[in-house]
Structures are given as C-alpha cells and as structure tokens.
Amino acid sequence: EAEVAQSPRYKITEKSQAVAFWCDPISGHATLYWYRQILGQGPELLVQFQDESVVDDSQLPKDRFSAERLKGVDSTLKIQPAELGDSAMYLCASSPDGTGQGLKNTEAFFGQGTRLTVV
Amino acid sequence: RKEVEQDPGPFNVPEGATVAFNCTYSNSASQSFFWYRQDCRKEPKLLMSVYSSGNEDGRFTAQLNRASQYISLLIRDSKLSDSATYLCVVNEGNTPLVFGKGTRLSVIA
C-alpha cells in the first residue's frame, strides 16, 4: 500500500539551531500539506502545495519557517532558528488533485510524522 | 479564521455502549466532511467520509446536517479498540483540510 514517507521520525535540537524535515508524498498526489500538531490539539495547517506552487501559507511563521517543493514531488520544511515553542509533531499529508475532476470528499493521507523536541 | 468545534471529552464509556460525538463548523461553504481517528502518538487516519445522505460502516454511522452546520459520529457496541481521539475535518473543496481539536474516547472493560 502506498504511503507518505517522512523523515526523521524523531528530532531533538537545541533552541536557535536549524532543523529540517522531509516528506515524500504518495506518487501522483498533486496536493501536499504540512501540519503541526501540539499535544492535545488538532493538526493546524502550516502550508499547502499544489504541485510546486504554494496555495496557502497564511499560517506559516515566515520569519523562521520555510517550505519548498521544487519539483512538485517531495518537500522540505525548515525551521531556523528553532524555539522552545516549536516542539510538536510535524505531519505531512498528500491527496489527489480534485480540481476539475469532480472529486468530492477527497481524503488526505498522512505520514507518520516527525516529532520535534526543542531543548 | 474558519473553525471546527468539538467537545474535547474525554468520553469514558463501558464496552458495548453507544456513544455519539458532535462537531460544528462555521464555514457554510464547506463541501467535504470527514471523521479521522488518531491513536496516541500516531498519525491521523481516515475513519469515514460524511455524505449528505448520511453513511454507515459497520458499527459507525456519520450524519451531516447542513442547515445547522454540524456533523455527528455514532459508535455502537463500543470496543476497547475504539479508544482513540476522533477528529472532525472539514474543507471547501480544494482548500486545506481544517481539523477540530479532537474528542477523546476511552472504552473501559
């Protein structure tokens, strides 16, 4: 069964350091999301890509976070510098492109996530 | 920002009980609705999509009320393995999925 791959699974970093996460979506999925989930909360969107283009990054703290999906396939999320409050689970998800195809209720498939601890 | 509201629980129910969760959403333009299940420290996984006509999958029934802008999930004959957090998810089509904060369910032997 096709899966969304994320690495690393766990990351511990010191505050003010740089950290990067990688995601490889399910093959053929045009839409890719990065979500952040704090313990006890629901996932919150950081950025949405459609192919290589950013569709929504309104909730991305752009002073320290950046995301790219250069070839419209895999994606990298970077934090620099990391802060204590960035400790969370970072989830990548992908879904088929429903635009113009009349697809409804198109689900998103999640990777296992990267658990970040900033110390 | 558009919101999805859920009772965080926890709901503590005995095995075999029936339990229902509700979720309200604020964006009347929402088109797609889902319930996701998330086990502790795991990623969310789709439990079921929610259709206008309602849908049932074994012990699970989902309903959508567009007029009142709420979604419900009913679990019959609860099992220990149903213990998890249930996330209500909404979107407008090609916009990002918006998640509720989740409802925790604990099924007790």
Contacts between the chains, C-beta under 8 A, distances in Angstrom:
chain1	res1	chain2	res2	distance
A	31	B	94	7.7
A	33	B	96	6.2
A	33	B	97	7.2
A	35	B	99	7.7
A	40	B	101	7.8
A	41	B	101	5.4
A	41	B	102	7.6
A	42	B	4	7.8
A	42	B	87	5.6
A	42	B	99	3.8
A	42	B	100	5.4
A	42	B	101	4.4
A	42	B	102	5.2
A	43	B	44	6.8
A	43	B	87	7.7
A	43	B	99	4.9
A	44	B	99	7.3
A	45	B	96	4.6
A	45	B	97	7.6
A	45	B	98	7.5
A	48	B	95	8.0
A	48	B	96	4.7
A	50	B	94	7.7
A	55	B	94	7.8
A	55	B	96	7.7
A	56	B	95	7.2
A	56	B	96	5.5
A	59	B	1	8.0
A	89	B	41	7.9
A	91	B	43	6.0
A	91	B	44	7.5
A	93	B	97	7.8
A	98	B	93	6.9
A	98	B	94	6.0
A	99	B	94	5.3
A	104	B	31	6.7
A	104	B	32	6.1
A	105	B	32	4.7
A	105	B	33	7.3
A	105	B	34	6.9
A	105	B	49	4.1
A	105	B	50	7.7
A	105	B	51	7.1
A	106	B	32	6.9
A	107	B	34	6.3
A	107	B	46	4.7
A	107	B	49	6.8
A	108	B	46	8.0
A	108	B	97	5.6
A	109	B	46	7.8
A	110	B	43	4.0
A	110	B	44	5.4
A	110	B	45	7.1
A	111	B	43	6.4
A	112	B	42	7.4
A	112	B	43	5.4
A	113	B	43	5.3
A	115	B	41	7.7
